[in-house]
Amino acid sequence: MFHHKKKIDFVLLIFGSIAAFVIISVAIILYLLINKNSQNLDMSNANTINQNIVISPEEMVVNYQASIEKQIDLVTNSEKDIFLLANELENNMLQIVVPAEKREVFLNATLQIVRMQKQGLVSDTEISKTKILEVLNTLR
């Protein structure tokens, strides 16, 4: 009978260890899920705050014109390699907020610049800059 009692203790020890492992694992998983959800809520709240910032159509046009002028200045005054300049210009163009009435013209101009870049710009920087400036001046 003494021997039988030791088996029960050993079995209880194994099952107790497994139960403790499961409880600890579930607690860790729940903690990670709750932490992740709270971070997602914080991010969605930040996005909601950013979306609530509304600018008037007049402000959008002014910002658009300023952005176009900035790109013209970039091309005019840059001493960078034309290929790097065209790549930077493409990235900048994709970040400009465009008023609805100018979207089609802006899209066409951006596509022209991308086509110039993909078809190969002339190694003569001034000729390429002139072509790019012609396209940008249509956006004024």
BELSUL-V338072 format. One record per backbone hydrogen bond with DSSP energy under -1.0 kcal/mol. CO is the residue of the C=O (numbers start at 1). NH is the residue of the N-H. If there is no record, write none. Layout:
CO&NH  CO&NH
This chain:
1&5  2&6  3&7  4&8  5&9  6&10  7&11  8&12  9&13  10&14  11&15  12&16  13&17  14&18  15&19  16&20  17&21  18&22  19&23  20&24  21&25  22&26  23&27  24&28  25&29  26&30  27&31  28&32  29&33  30&34  31&35  32&36  33&37  34&38  35&39  36&40  37&41  38&42  39&43  40&44  41&45  42&46  43&47  44&48  45&49  46&50  47&51  48&52  56&60  57&61  58&62  59&63  60&64  61&65  62&66  63&67  64&68  65&69  66&70  67&71  68&72  69&73  70&74  71&75  72&76  73&77  74&78  81&85  82&86  83&87  84&88  85&89  86&90  87&91  88&92  89&93  90&94  92&95  93&96  99&102  100&103  102&106  103&107  104&108  105&109  106&110  107&111  108&112  109&113  110&114  111&115  112&116  113&117  114&118  115&119  124&128  125&129  126&130  127&131  128&132  129&133  130&134  131&135  132&136  133&137  136&139
